Amino acid sequence: MGLLDFLSNEGDKKPVENPQPAANAGTDFFGNKPADATSGTNGDTYTVASGDTLSKIARNHYGDGAKWHQIYEANKATIGSNPDHIEVGQVLTLPSL
């Protein structure tokens, strides 16, 4: 049976049933919960790209580069003790201000 055969067989149509919510609703394809559902913060996430600094990220996200401290405080466990040392690929939480 080809695609055209399928499309031309109008007598074989069956009603579409309403799908039931999946047992894993609220998760992505891999079963992971979104970042804001697993962490206690209500913010976005940002993946560090080449050339990024915390102040550059703050300027782009908040409109004020001086707010880099808030990003650092929310991500100390990921960044470590040196806020100048962020790595490409790190996923940072951008807290709501």
FILOSE-788105 format. One record per residue (C-alpha): x, y, z; residue in three letters. Coordinates in steps of 0.25 Angstrom, whole numbers. Layout:
FILOSE-788105
+-------+-------+-------+--------+
!  east ! north !    up ! residu !
+-------+-------+-------+--------+
!     X !     Y !     Z !    ala !
...
+-------+-------+-------+--------+
END
This chain:
FILOSE-788105
+-------+-------+-------+--------+
!  east ! north !    up ! residu !
+-------+-------+-------+--------+
!     0 !     0 !     0 !    met !
!     6 !    13 !    -4 !    gly !
!     4 !    27 !     1 !    leu !
!    -6 !    30 !   -10 !    leu !
!   -14 !    18 !    -7 !    asp !
!   -15 !    22 !     8 !    phe !
!   -20 !    36 !     4 !    leu !
!   -30 !    31 !    -6 !    ser !
!   -37 !    21 !     3 !    asn !
!   -46 !    31 !    10 !    glu !
!   -56 !    19 !    14 !    gly !
!   -45 !    14 !    24 !    asp !
!   -44 !    26 !    32 !    lys !
!   -46 !    24 !    47 !    lys !
!   -48 !    35 !    57 !    pro !
!   -36 !    40 !    65 !    val !
!   -38 !    38 !    80 !    glu !
!   -34 !    49 !    90 !    asn !
!   -20 !    45 !    95 !    pro !
!   -18 !    44 !   110 !    gln !
!    -7 !    52 !   117 !    pro !
!     6 !    44 !   118 !    ala !
!    10 !    39 !   131 !    ala !
!    23 !    47 !   130 !    asn !
!    16 !    60 !   127 !    ala !
!    25 !    72 !   131 !    gly !
!    37 !    65 !   126 !    thr !
!    45 !    66 !   113 !    asp !
!    48 !    55 !   103 !    phe !
!    58 !    49 !   112 !    phe !
!    50 !    49 !   125 !    gly !
!    57 !    61 !   131 !    asn !
!    49 !    72 !   138 !    lys !
!    51 !    86 !   133 !    pro !
!    62 !    94 !   141 !    ala !
!    52 !   103 !   148 !    asp !
!    44 !    91 !   152 !    ala !
!    56 !    84 !   159 !    thr !
!    63 !    97 !   165 !    ser !
!    57 !   106 !   175 !    gly !
!    59 !   118 !   166 !    thr !
!    49 !   124 !   156 !    asn !
!    59 !   128 !   145 !    gly !
!    64 !   125 !   131 !    asp !
!    76 !   117 !   128 !    thr !
!    87 !   121 !   119 !    tyr !
!    98 !   113 !   112 !    thr !
!   112 !   120 !   113 !    val !
!   117 !   122 !    99 !    ala !
!   131 !   126 !    94 !    ser !
!   135 !   140 !    99 !    gly !
!   124 !   141 !   109 !    asp !
!   127 !   148 !   123 !    thr !
!   117 !   149 !   134 !    leu !
!   116 !   164 !   132 !    ser !
!   113 !   162 !   117 !    lys !
!   102 !   152 !   120 !    ile !
!    96 !   161 !   131 !    ala !
!    96 !   173 !   121 !    arg !
!    89 !   164 !   110 !    asn !
!    79 !   158 !   119 !    his !
!    76 !   169 !   129 !    tyr !
!    81 !   181 !   122 !    gly !
!    91 !   184 !   133 !    asp !
!   105 !   178 !   133 !    gly !
!   107 !   182 !   148 !    ala !
!    96 !   171 !   151 !    lys !
!   107 !   160 !   149 !    trp !
!   107 !   158 !   164 !    his !
!    93 !   152 !   164 !    gln !
!    97 !   142 !   153 !    ile !
!   109 !   138 !   161 !    tyr !
!   102 !   136 !   174 !    glu !
!    92 !   127 !   167 !    ala !
!   103 !   119 !   161 !    asn !
!   114 !   118 !   171 !    lys !
!   113 !   103 !   171 !    ala !
!   115 !   102 !   156 !    thr !
!   125 !   114 !   154 !    ile !
!   134 !   112 !   166 !    gly !
!   141 !   122 !   174 !    ser !
!   146 !   130 !   163 !    asn !
!   135 !   138 !   155 !    pro !
!   144 !   141 !   144 !    asp !
!   146 !   127 !   141 !    his !
!   133 !   122 !   133 !    ile !
!   135 !   111 !   123 !    glu !
!   128 !   109 !   109 !    val !
!   116 !   100 !   111 !    gly !
!   113 !   102 !   125 !    gln !
!    98 !   104 !   128 !    val !
!    96 !   116 !   137 !    leu !
!    83 !   120 !   144 !    thr !
!    79 !   134 !   141 !    leu !
!    71 !   138 !   154 !    pro !
!    58 !   147 !   153 !    ser !
!    61 !   160 !   158 !    leu !
+-------+-------+-------+--------+
END
